[in-house]
Amino acid sequence: MTDRDWYDDSDYEGAVERAERMTRVGWGAIAGVTGLLGIAVIAVAVACVAVAVAMAYVVAFR
C-alpha cells in the first residue's frame, strides 16, 4: 500500500513546522511595523516641539 507505517506523522510534523515558521515571520512583521510606527510617532512629536519652539522664538524676539 504505502511505504509509511501507521504511526508515521511526518505530514503533520511538516505542517506544524511550517505553521511555526509562519508564526515567527508574522510576529517579526508585527514587531517591525510596530517599531516603525513608534519611530514615526516620536518623529512627529519632535517636529511639533520644534515648531512650538520656533513659534515661541518668533513671538518673543520679533
C-alpha positions, -999 to 999 in steps of 0.1 A, spaced: 0 0 0 24 27 12 59 29 23 50 46 55 39 29 87 6 36 105 24 58 131 41 80 106 33 116 115 57 133 90 29 151 72 16 165 105 50 174 117 58 192 85 26 212 88 34 221 124 69 232 113 55 254 85 29 269 109 56 277 135 78 293 108 50 314 95 41 324 131 76 336 136 75 355 104 42 371 113 54 381 148 85 396 132 64 416 108 42 428 136 72 438 157 88 456 127 57 476 118 51 485 155 87 497 157 83 518 126 51 533 139 68 541 172 96 559 154 71 578 133 52 590 164 85 601 180 94 620 148 61 638 147 64 647 184 99 661 179 86 681 148 57 695 169 81 706 197 104 722 171 76 741 156 64 753 190 99 764 199 102 783 166 68 800 171 78 810 207 111 824 194 92 845 167 67 858 193 94 866 219 121 881 198 104 898 168 
